[in-house]
Amino acid sequence: MRSTFKVLFYLKRDKQKSNGTIPLFCRDGGQEARFGMKCDVNPKI
């Protein structure tokens, strides 16, 4: 049996913090499970 696994990383732009960073989230394509990565990124880089 062959299986595939998809992972999508995305920025939650509507949750921008006061220092300009945006939280990074992850979504599993098969189960549609979403969770935060507990890190913030600068969207301008």
GULO-269368 format. One record per residue: residue in three letters; residue number from 1; y, x, z of N, C-alpha, C, O in turn. Coordinates in Angstrom, 3 decimals, decimal comma, always signed. Layout:
! GULO-269368
type ALA seq NUM n_Y Y n_X X n_Z Z ca_Y Y ca_X X ca_Z Z c_Y Y c_X X c_Z Z o_Y Y o_X X o_Z Z $
...
END
This chain:
! GULO-269368
type MET seq 1 n_Y -1,176 n_X +0,836 n_Z +0,000 ca_Y +0,000 ca_X +0,000 ca_Z +0,000 c_Y +1,244 c_X +0,884 c_Z +0,000 o_Y +1,337 o_X +1,846 o_Z +0,762 $
type ARG seq 2 n_Y +2,183 n_X +0,549 n_Z -0,853 ca_Y +3,414 ca_X +1,316 ca_Z -0,939 c_Y +4,558 c_X +0,508 c_Z -0,315 o_Y +4,674 o_X -0,696 o_Z -0,541 $
type SER seq 3 n_Y +5,381 n_X +1,174 n_Z +0,457 ca_Y +6,512 ca_X +0,483 ca_Z +1,076 c_Y +7,786 c_X +1,287 c_Z +0,855 o_Y +7,748 o_X +2,501 o_Z +0,658 $
type THR seq 4 n_Y +8,895 n_X +0,597 n_Z +0,892 ca_Y +10,199 ca_X +1,249 ca_Z +0,759 c_Y +11,046 c_X +0,901 c_Z +1,968 o_Y +10,812 o_X -0,092 o_Z +2,656 $
type PHE seq 5 n_Y +12,020 n_X +1,731 n_Z +2,201 ca_Y +12,894 ca_X +1,548 ca_Z +3,345 c_Y +14,318 c_X +1,850 c_Z +2,901 o_Y +14,591 o_X +2,933 o_Z +2,381 $
type LYS seq 6 n_Y +15,219 n_X +0,908 n_Z +3,101 ca_Y +16,612 ca_X +1,091 ca_Z +2,711 c_Y +17,491 c_X +1,139 c_Z +3,955 o_Y +17,314 o_X +0,352 o_Z +4,885 $
type VAL seq 7 n_Y +18,436 n_X +2,068 n_Z +3,961 ca_Y +19,412 ca_X +2,167 ca_Z +5,041 c_Y +20,782 c_X +2,268 c_Z +4,405 o_Y +20,990 o_X +3,075 o_Z +3,500 $
type LEU seq 8 n_Y +21,713 n_X +1,460 n_Z +4,869 ca_Y +23,065 ca_X +1,455 ca_Z +4,344 c_Y +24,029 c_X +1,790 c_Z +5,480 o_Y +24,009 o_X +1,144 o_Z +6,527 $
type PHE seq 9 n_Y +24,862 n_X +2,790 n_Z +5,271 ca_Y +25,912 ca_X +3,135 ca_Z +6,217 c_Y +27,228 c_X +2,596 c_Z +5,678 o_Y +27,526 o_X +2,744 o_Z +4,492 $
type TYR seq 10 n_Y +28,010 n_X +1,975 n_Z +6,545 ca_Y +29,283 ca_X +1,426 ca_Z +6,100 c_Y +30,316 c_X +1,501 c_Z +7,215 o_Y +29,970 o_X +1,623 o_Z +8,390 $
type LEU seq 11 n_Y +31,595 n_X +1,428 n_Z +6,831 ca_Y +32,704 ca_X +1,456 ca_Z +7,773 c_Y +33,122 c_X +0,034 c_Z +8,106 o_Y +33,240 o_X -0,808 o_Z +7,215 $
type LYS seq 12 n_Y +33,343 n_X -0,232 n_Z +9,364 ca_Y +33,778 ca_X -1,546 ca_Z +9,814 c_Y +35,312 c_X -1,542 c_Z +9,827 o_Y +35,931 o_X -1,376 o_Z +10,878 $
type ARG seq 13 n_Y +35,914 n_X -1,727 n_Z +8,647 ca_Y +37,358 ca_X -1,547 ca_Z +8,461 c_Y +38,208 c_X -2,528 c_Z +9,257 o_Y +39,364 o_X -2,224 o_Z +9,551 $
type ASP seq 14 n_Y +37,688 n_X -3,673 n_Z +9,611 ca_Y +38,479 ca_X -4,639 ca_Z +10,378 c_Y +38,565 c_X -4,281 c_Z +11,867 o_Y +39,240 o_X -4,974 o_Z +12,628 $
type LYS seq 15 n_Y +37,897 n_X -3,221 n_Z +12,281 ca_Y +37,912 ca_X -2,782 ca_Z +13,690 c_Y +38,618 c_X -1,434 c_Z +13,866 o_Y +38,206 o_X -0,631 o_Z +14,704 $
type GLN seq 16 n_Y +39,662 n_X -1,178 n_Z +13,098 ca_Y +40,361 ca_X +0,103 ca_Z +13,164 c_Y +40,973 c_X +0,302 c_Z +14,552 o_Y +41,559 o_X -0,622 o_Z +15,116 $
type LYS seq 17 n_Y +40,834 n_X +1,505 n_Z +15,092 ca_Y +41,341 ca_X +1,833 ca_Z +16,421 c_Y +42,771 c_X +2,341 c_Z +16,327 o_Y +43,277 o_X +2,604 o_Z +15,236 $
type SER seq 18 n_Y +43,410 n_X +2,475 n_Z +17,463 ca_Y +44,823 ca_X +2,860 ca_Z +17,491 c_Y +45,067 c_X +4,284 c_Z +16,984 o_Y +46,169 o_X +4,594 o_Z +16,529 $
type ASN seq 19 n_Y +44,054 n_X +5,153 n_Z +17,056 ca_Y +44,225 ca_X +6,525 ca_Z +16,565 c_Y +43,911 c_X +6,650 c_Z +15,071 o_Y +43,956 o_X +7,755 o_Z +14,532 $
type GLY seq 20 n_Y +43,595 n_X +5,539 n_Z +14,390 ca_Y +43,366 ca_X +5,537 ca_Z +12,950 c_Y +41,919 c_X +5,685 c_Z +12,528 o_Y +41,622 o_X +5,643 o_Z +11,335 $
type THR seq 21 n_Y +41,012 n_X +5,857 n_Z +13,476 ca_Y +39,597 ca_X +6,004 ca_Z +13,133 c_Y +38,932 c_X +4,633 c_Z +13,012 o_Y +39,422 o_X +3,635 o_Z +13,541 $
type ILE seq 22 n_Y +37,805 n_X +4,615 n_Z +12,302 ca_Y +37,066 ca_X +3,380 ca_Z +12,053 c_Y +35,612 c_X +3,602 c_Z +12,472 o_Y +35,048 o_X +4,655 o_Z +12,177 $
type PRO seq 23 n_Y +34,989 n_X +2,627 n_Z +13,157 ca_Y +33,596 ca_X +2,798 ca_Z +13,568 c_Y +32,628 c_X +2,769 c_Z +12,382 o_Y +32,837 o_X +2,052 o_Z +11,403 $
type LEU seq 24 n_Y +31,576 n_X +3,561 n_Z +12,497 ca_Y +30,535 ca_X +3,654 ca_Z +11,486 c_Y +29,359 c_X +2,779 c_Z +11,916 o_Y +28,889 o_X +2,876 o_Z +13,050 $
type PHE seq 25 n_Y +28,887 n_X +1,927 n_Z +11,010 ca_Y +27,765 ca_X +1,041 ca_Z +11,290 c_Y +26,629 c_X +1,332 c_Z +10,326 o_Y +26,822 o_X +1,977 o_Z +9,295 $
type CYS seq 26 n_Y +25,461 n_X +0,858 n_Z +10,668 ca_Y +24,270 ca_X +1,049 ca_Z +9,844 c_Y +23,571 c_X -0,299 c_Z +9,698 o_Y +23,558 o_X -1,113 o_Z +10,622 $
type ARG seq 27 n_Y +22,985 n_X -0,521 n_Z +8,507 ca_Y +22,246 ca_X -1,760 ca_Z +8,262 c_Y +20,919 c_X -1,422 c_Z +7,607 o_Y +20,852 o_X -0,623 o_Z +6,674 $
type ASP seq 28 n_Y +19,871 n_X -2,043 n_Z +8,112 ca_Y +18,527 ca_X -1,906 ca_Z +7,536 c_Y +18,378 c_X -2,981 c_Z +6,473 o_Y +18,541 o_X -4,166 o_Z +6,763 $
type GLY seq 29 n_Y +18,075 n_X -2,585 n_Z +5,258 ca_Y +17,990 ca_X -3,525 ca_Z +4,148 c_Y +16,868 c_X -4,529 c_Z +4,256 o_Y +17,027 o_X -5,661 o_Z +3,798 $
type GLY seq 30 n_Y +15,740 n_X -4,168 n_Z +4,839 ca_Y +14,600 ca_X -5,064 ca_Z +4,903 c_Y +14,728 c_X -6,146 c_Z +5,960 o_Y +14,450 o_X -7,312 o_Z +5,682 $
type GLN seq 31 n_Y +15,133 n_X -5,791 n_Z +7,142 ca_Y +15,208 ca_X -6,740 ca_Z +8,243 c_Y +16,615 c_X -7,265 c_Z +8,492 o_Y +16,805 o_X -8,165 o_Z +9,310 $
type GLU seq 32 n_Y +17,600 n_X -6,713 n_Z +7,795 ca_Y +19,006 ca_X -7,064 ca_Z +8,004 c_Y +19,434 c_X -6,826 c_Z +9,457 o_Y +20,233 o_X -7,588 o_Z +10,002 $
type ALA seq 33 n_Y +18,913 n_X -5,788 n_Z +10,071 ca_Y +19,325 ca_X -5,404 ca_Z +11,410 c_Y +20,575 c_X -4,549 c_Z +11,294 o_Y +20,614 o_X -3,618 o_Z +10,490 $
type ARG seq 34 n_Y +21,592 n_X -4,850 n_Z +12,081 ca_Y +22,843 ca_X -4,090 ca_Z +12,066 c_Y +23,073 c_X -3,493 c_Z +13,434 o_Y +22,828 o_X -4,131 o_Z +14,458 $
type PHE seq 35 n_Y +23,554 n_X -2,248 n_Z +13,440 ca_Y +23,853 ca_X -1,612 ca_Z +14,708 c_Y +24,920 c_X -0,557 c_Z +14,502 o_Y +25,049 o_X +0,010 o_Z +13,417 $
type GLY seq 36 n_Y +25,692 n_X -0,297 n_Z +15,561 ca_Y +26,735 ca_X +0,712 ca_Z +15,527 c_Y +26,162 c_X +2,095 c_Z +15,742 o_Y +25,198 o_X +2,268 o_Z +16,487 $
type MET seq 37 n_Y +26,756 n_X +3,076 n_Z +15,092 ca_Y +26,295 ca_X +4,455 ca_Z +15,209 c_Y +26,954 c_X +5,192 c_Z +16,373 o_Y +26,640 o_X +6,355 o_Z +16,625 $
type LYS seq 38 n_Y +27,853 n_X +4,534 n_Z +17,074 ca_Y +28,568 ca_X +5,097 ca_Z +18,223 c_Y +29,359 c_X +6,346 c_Z +17,847 o_Y +29,457 o_X +7,288 o_Z +18,633 $
type CYS seq 39 n_Y +29,920 n_X +6,345 n_Z +16,647 ca_Y +30,820 ca_X +7,416 ca_Z +16,237 c_Y +31,904 c_X +6,785 c_Z +15,356 o_Y +31,683 o_X +5,783 o_Z +14,676 $
type ASP seq 40 n_Y +33,073 n_X +7,409 n_Z +15,397 ca_Y +34,209 ca_X +6,938 ca_Z +14,622 c_Y +34,554 c_X +8,011 c_Z +13,584 o_Y +34,421 o_X +9,207 o_Z +13,842 $
type VAL seq 41 n_Y +34,994 n_X +7,564 n_Z +12,420 ca_Y +35,326 ca_X +8,476 ca_Z +11,350 c_Y +36,743 c_X +8,216 c_Z +10,856 o_Y +37,273 o_X +7,114 o_Z +10,993 $
type ASN seq 42 n_Y +37,339 n_X +9,243 n_Z +10,284 ca_Y +38,645 ca_X +9,119 ca_Z +9,689 c_Y +38,445 c_X +8,661 c_Z +8,240 o_Y +37,820 o_X +9,388 o_Z +7,468 $
type PRO seq 43 n_Y +38,947 n_X +7,490 n_Z +7,841 ca_Y +38,672 ca_X +6,977 ca_Z +6,505 c_Y +39,402 c_X +7,744 c_Z +5,395 o_Y +39,084 o_X +7,558 o_Z +4,221 $
type LYS seq 44 n_Y +40,348 n_X +8,581 n_Z +5,730 ca_Y +41,123 ca_X +9,307 ca_Z +4,723 c_Y +40,433 c_X +10,589 c_Z +4,267 o_Y +40,875 o_X +11,218 o_Z +3,305 $
type ILE seq 45 n_Y +39,365 n_X +10,981 n_Z +4,940 ca_Y +38,666 ca_X +12,227 ca_Z +4,561 c_Y +37,600 c_X +11,913 c_Z +3,547 o_Y +36,894 o_X +12,814 o_Z +3,094 $
END
